[in-house]
Amino acid sequence: MKESKTRSYRLAKELSQIFVLEGKIDSKLSVSMYHLNQFMDSERSSVWLFQPWNQKLAVFSSLDLEKNEVRIPKSCGVAGWVFVNRKPTIVNDAYEDSRFCREVDDMTGFRTRNLICSPLFDNKDECLGTIQSINKNKGDFTTDDIELLDLAARMVAVAINNSRHYTEILVTSEARRKFIKQISGNVGKLFS
């Protein structure tokens, strides 16, 4: 149990240092997926985000796939099951689990043995998507792993939320600046 707490503390420390750095969320998440692989002792980790306009989950961050390269219906696969049911899961024999979406392996040429997946929640308790780690290098994923992934999920969700709010602030600020510039130009024309 003590090793699990130490592992959680080290992951939290590592991710918090990444998320306070300047830069785009895409870059931060790529670096965090690299570190998550190390802590989970897995081959791959990725973030899938829900796209409400097409009702799909799309790869948002992965070290081996391009952003939005793979999209699945929101209820497809283990990621879809986690998204819809809003709870984490461990699948230690992917091809024997009815929730597993073999088509993703077919598309990517990757062979999933086992995986662990957790939902990402925003500050309003809406599910943003999922985070997962695939193919533990030694043995099966455990409940200690799910606790670690849940911690990473909370931190990643906060980073995504903060990035979205920051983008909204920038867009609003730019719109205000343009509006003020337009009004100032029109006021000048009134007095000339």
N, C-alpha and C positions, 0 to 999 in steps of 0.2 A: 504494500500500500504506500509506503514511504517513497519508493522509487517512482510510483505513478504520480505522486504530488510533485516530486522534483522534476519529472519529465514535463508535467503541465506548466510548472513555473518557468522552466527554460523555454518552452514553446511560447508562452505568453510574453516573456521578455523579448524573444527574437522577433515575433510578429509586431509587437508594439514599437520596436525600434524601426522596423520597415515602414509602418504606417504613418509615422510622424515625419518622414522624409518628404521633401518637395518632389513633385513629379506626378505623372498621370497614374490613375488607379490601375490601368492595364499593367504597367511596369511593376507596380507594387505587388499586385496579385501574382504575377509571374514569379517574382522573387519569393513570395510567401509560399507558392506551390512547391518550389524547389525545397524550401526548408521543411514544409509539411511532409514531403517524401522522406526526408532524413529522420524526422521524429516518428513517423508512422512505420518506418522501415518498409516502404512500399515502392513499387516501380513508377507509378504515376499518380498524380493528384490533379483535380480540376474543379472549377466552379462552373455551374450551369445556372443561367439566369432565365427567369420567366419573361416571355415577350407577350404582353397582353393582346397586341394587335393581331397575332396569328395563333395565339393559344399554344405556343410551343416553348420548350426549354431549349436553350442554345448554349453551346460551350462559350463561356465568356473568358475564362483564363485556364490555360493548360500549357505545359512546356512542350508538348508534342503536336498540338492541334492549333490551327489558326482560329482567332475569334470568329464565332458564328459559323465555323466550318461544318459543324454537325448540329442539326436541329432534330428534336423528336417531339411528338405530341406530348402535352403536359402530363398525361397519365401513362406514358409508355416507359417501360423499363423500371429498373430499381430507382433511378433518379426521379422518374415520374411518380412512382408509388410513394416515395418519401415526400415529394412535393405535395401531392394530393392528401396524404394521411398526416402530414405535418409531424412526423416522428422519425427518428434515426433507425437504421437497420444495419445488420451485418449479414452478408451472404458469403458463406465460406465454400460453396460449390456453385459457381455462377450458372453453369449449363444445366444444372439440375433444378434451379429455382425458376418457377413459372413467371416471375416478374422480370427476369432478365431479358434484355432486348439484344438478341444475337446480331441484329442488323447493324448495330453500331460497330461491333467487332468486324463484321464483313466490310463495312465502309472504310474502316481505318486500317485493316490488316493486322490488328492487335488481337491477342488471345487473352481474355479475362479469365483468371482462375477464381479469384475471390475479390470481394470489395466491401467497403464500408461507406455509408452515405448518411449525411445529416442535413436537415433543412436550414435555410438561412432566413432569419426573421428581421424585419425592419423595426423601428421604434414604435410602430403602431400595431405590432404583432401580425403583420401581413407577411406571407411567405414570398420571399424574393426569388428563391431558387434552391439549389442544393450545392453541397460540397462533398467530394468523394475522394477516396484513395483506393487504388486498385493494385492487386497482386502483392500481398505481403511477402517479403523476401524469404522469411522463415516461418513456417507454420500458418496458423489461422489468425484472423482478427479476433480480438477479445473485447470484453466489456471495458477494460482499461483503455483500449484503443477508441471506443465510442466516446468515452469521457473526454479524451484528448481531442477528437474530431469535433465534438460539440463546443469545446472551448475555442478551437480555431474558427468554427462556424460563427460564433458570436462576434469574434474580433473582425472577421472578414465582412460580416454584415454591417457592422458599425463603419468600417472603412468605405464600403460601397455607399451606404447612406450619406456619410459625410461628403463623399465625392459628388453625389447627386445634388445635395443641398448647395454645395459650393458652385457647381455649374449653374444651378438655378439663380443664385445670387449674381453671378457674372452676367448671365443673359439679361436679367432684370436691370442691372446697373447699366449695361450697354444700351438697352431700350430707353431708359430714362435720359441718358446722355444725349442720344439722338433726338429725343422729343424736346429736350431743353434747347438744343442747338437749333432745331426747326422753329420753335416758338420765338427764340431770340432773333432769328433772321426775319421772321414775319413781323415782329414788333418794330424792328428797324425800318421796315418798308412802310409801316403805318405813319411814321413821323417824317418821312422824306418827301 
